[in-house]
Amino acid sequence: MKKVTYTVSEAQANLPGLCRAGRRFVISRRDKPVYVAMPLEDYDALLETMELLSDPTAMKTLRAAKAGRLAYKELDLTDENFGL
């Protein structure tokens, strides 16, 4: 995805429209990026990914699955943790 950058004054003048567009964008000051804005869904997904990556048990399971060392297990879609 292409990174779109606005100056502080451009972002201030266009903030309602930028928010309605529902895309990520960067705000720069003196040609240096200083702020990232993103839709809440993107932010939540980022936090969830960070939580997963910081969980040693989850990472061990993911590595084993990627290496083909886990047997197939049907997921429980009604469970918050999918029954894992």
C-alpha positions as CSV (number, residue, x, y, z in Angstrom):
1,M,0.0,0.0,0.0
2,K,1.3,3.4,-0.9
3,K,2.2,5.7,2.0
4,V,0.4,9.0,1.8
5,T,2.0,11.9,3.6
6,Y,0.5,15.3,4.5
7,T,2.1,18.3,6.2
8,V,0.5,19.3,9.6
9,S,-1.3,22.2,8.0
10,E,-2.6,20.0,5.1
11,A,-3.9,17.4,7.6
12,Q,-5.5,20.0,9.8
13,A,-7.3,21.6,6.8
14,N,-8.5,18.2,5.5
15,L,-8.9,16.1,8.7
16,P,-12.7,15.3,8.3
17,G,-12.2,14.2,4.8
18,L,-9.1,12.2,5.6
19,C,-10.9,10.4,8.4
20,R,-14.0,9.7,6.2
21,A,-11.7,8.2,3.5
22,G,-10.8,5.4,6.0
23,R,-7.2,5.1,4.9
24,R,-3.9,5.3,6.8
25,F,-1.8,8.4,6.4
26,V,1.3,10.0,7.7
27,I,1.7,13.6,9.0
28,S,5.1,15.2,8.6
29,R,6.7,18.3,10.1
30,R,9.7,19.8,8.3
31,D,9.7,16.9,5.9
32,K,10.0,14.3,8.7
33,P,7.2,11.8,9.5
34,V,6.0,12.5,13.0
35,Y,2.5,10.9,13.2
36,V,0.5,8.0,11.7
37,A,-3.2,8.0,11.6
38,M,-5.2,4.8,10.7
39,P,-8.7,3.4,10.9
40,L,-9.6,1.9,14.2
41,E,-9.9,-1.6,12.5
42,D,-6.3,-1.4,11.3
43,Y,-5.2,-0.3,14.8
44,D,-7.1,-3.2,16.5
45,A,-5.6,-5.7,14.0
46,L,-2.1,-4.3,14.7
47,L,-2.5,-4.7,18.5
48,E,-3.9,-8.2,18.0
49,T,-0.9,-9.1,15.9
50,M,1.5,-7.7,18.5
51,E,-0.2,-9.6,21.3
52,L,0.1,-12.8,19.3
53,L,3.8,-12.2,18.4
54,S,4.5,-11.6,22.1
55,D,2.9,-14.8,23.3
56,P,5.6,-17.6,23.4
57,T,3.0,-20.4,23.4
58,A,1.1,-19.0,20.4
59,M,4.4,-18.5,18.5
60,K,5.5,-22.0,19.3
61,T,2.2,-23.3,18.0
62,L,2.4,-21.2,14.8
63,R,6.0,-22.4,14.1
64,A,5.0,-26.0,14.6
65,A,2.0,-25.6,12.3
66,K,4.1,-23.9,9.6
67,A,6.6,-26.7,9.8
68,G,3.8,-29.3,9.4
69,R,4.3,-30.8,12.8
70,L,0.7,-30.4,14.0
71,A,-2.3,-32.6,13.2
72,Y,-5.3,-31.0,11.7
73,K,-7.7,-29.7,14.3
74,E,-11.2,-28.3,13.5
75,L,-11.6,-24.8,14.9
76,D,-14.5,-23.8,17.1
77,L,-15.6,-20.5,15.6
78,T,-17.9,-19.8,18.5
79,D,-15.0,-19.7,21.0
80,E,-13.0,-16.5,21.4
81,N,-9.8,-18.6,21.1
82,F,-11.2,-20.9,18.4
83,G,-10.9,-23.9,20.7
84,L,-7.1,-23.9,20.6
